[in-house]
Amino acid sequence: MEFIKSDTIKSLANPGVVSRQLLNPDNSESKRVTITEVHLEVGASQPRHMHEASEQIWYALKGNGTLLLAEDAEQAFTAGDVVRFADTDIHGLRNDGDSEFVYLSVTAPPIHFGYAYGEEK
């Protein structure tokens, strides 16, 4: 069993975005998943990107946003919605609501997301 105390969970940040690294290669021996809780301030976004060899599942916990997809497509993404991105699917997110947007991300196999963020909190 692994138990991760809340006060040991690290956060990564970019302007307007904080990603709490709940379960990742730094704090877990899991070879199967990374779990992150991502917070976007109003107007913040995560640019379109993809993961070569990992799929992601996002569960929207709070707020209203817009998924940024391949070929400039967009899709509303609201609290309670779930979306799955297969390997190499282009995806991103913009919080165009009027409050913080929060989602839970499960990535398999695990990824260390430090490369995508400018600072550790």
C-alpha positions as a printed Julia matrix, in Angstrom:
121×3 Matrix{Float64}:
   0.0    0.0     0.0
   1.08   3.56   -0.68
  -0.35   6.47    1.29
   0.34  10.01    0.13
  -0.29  12.72    2.72
  -1.94  15.84    1.36
   0.81  18.09    2.72
   3.42  16.26    0.61
   1.64  16.68   -2.72
   3.58  19.01   -5.01
   2.06  21.46   -7.43
   3.37  22.57  -10.81
   2.36  25.94  -12.2
   2.14  28.04  -15.32
   0.42  31.45  -15.45
  -3.2   30.87  -14.38
  -2.8   27.08  -14.13
  -1.87  24.93  -11.11
  -1.51  21.16  -11.45
  -1.49  19.22   -8.17
   0.52  16.02   -8.73
  -1.63  13.64   -6.68
  -0.01  10.43   -7.91
   3.03  10.56  -10.18
   6.43   8.96  -10.75
   7.97  11.16   -8.01
   5.68  10.07   -5.18
   4.47   6.63   -6.27
   5.81   3.35   -7.55
   2.8    3.0    -9.86
   3.79   2.01  -13.36
   0.2    2.39  -14.6
  -1.18   5.88  -13.95
  -0.51   9.52  -13.11
  -3.36  11.4   -11.42
  -3.45  15.18  -11.34
  -5.92  17.81  -10.15
  -5.73  20.82  -12.44
  -7.0   24.33  -11.59
  -7.42  27.04  -14.23
  -8.17  30.64  -13.34
 -10.78  32.5   -15.39
  -9.3   33.18  -18.83
  -6.39  30.75  -18.39
  -5.67  28.01  -20.88
  -3.59  24.96  -21.59
  -2.46  25.03  -25.21
  -3.18  22.23  -27.64
  -0.74  19.37  -27.25
  -0.6   15.57  -27.41
   1.03  12.64  -25.66
   2.82  10.17  -27.92
   2.32   7.07  -25.81
  -0.24   7.83  -23.08
  -3.98   8.22  -23.01
  -5.72  10.69  -20.7
  -9.13  10.82  -19.11
 -10.36  14.15  -17.78
 -13.25  14.5   -15.35
 -14.54  18.08  -14.98
 -15.16  18.8   -11.3
 -16.01  22.51  -11.3
 -16.75  25.26  -13.81
 -17.24  25.65  -17.55
 -14.55  25.5   -20.18
 -13.81  24.73  -23.78
 -11.78  21.77  -25.02
  -9.25  22.78  -27.68
  -9.05  19.95  -30.2
  -7.33  19.09  -33.48
  -7.89  21.24  -36.57
  -9.0   24.19  -34.39
 -12.16  22.31  -33.27
 -13.66  23.22  -29.9
 -16.11  21.47  -27.56
 -17.84  22.69  -24.41
 -16.55  20.94  -21.26
 -18.59  21.41  -18.08
 -18.57  20.08  -14.51
 -19.7   16.45  -14.59
 -18.43  15.78  -18.12
 -15.79  13.13  -18.86
 -13.53  13.05  -21.92
 -10.95  10.48  -23.02
  -8.02  11.31  -25.27
  -6.28   8.38  -26.97
  -2.53   8.42  -27.63
  -1.66  11.27  -30.04
  -5.09  12.97  -29.76
  -4.63  16.75  -29.84
  -6.17  18.38  -26.77
  -6.06  21.51  -24.63
  -8.42  23.55  -22.48
  -9.53  27.16  -22.04
 -11.44  28.4   -19.01
 -13.9   30.8   -20.57
 -16.34  30.56  -17.67
 -16.78  33.08  -14.86
 -15.17  31.0   -12.08
 -12.25  28.66  -11.52
 -12.27  25.49  -13.64
 -11.07  22.27  -11.97
 -10.62  18.84  -13.51
  -9.11  15.52  -12.52
  -6.77  13.88  -15.03
  -5.8   10.22  -15.17
  -2.89   9.43  -17.52
  -1.82   5.91  -18.47
   0.96   4.97  -18.63
   2.29   7.59  -16.22
   3.91  10.83  -17.31
   5.99  13.19  -15.22
   4.5   16.58  -16.18
   7.38  18.73  -14.96
   8.4   19.35  -18.59
   5.12  21.19  -19.26
   5.24  23.62  -16.34
   7.47  26.57  -15.6
   7.63  26.27  -11.83
   7.09  23.97   -8.88
   5.07  25.25   -5.95
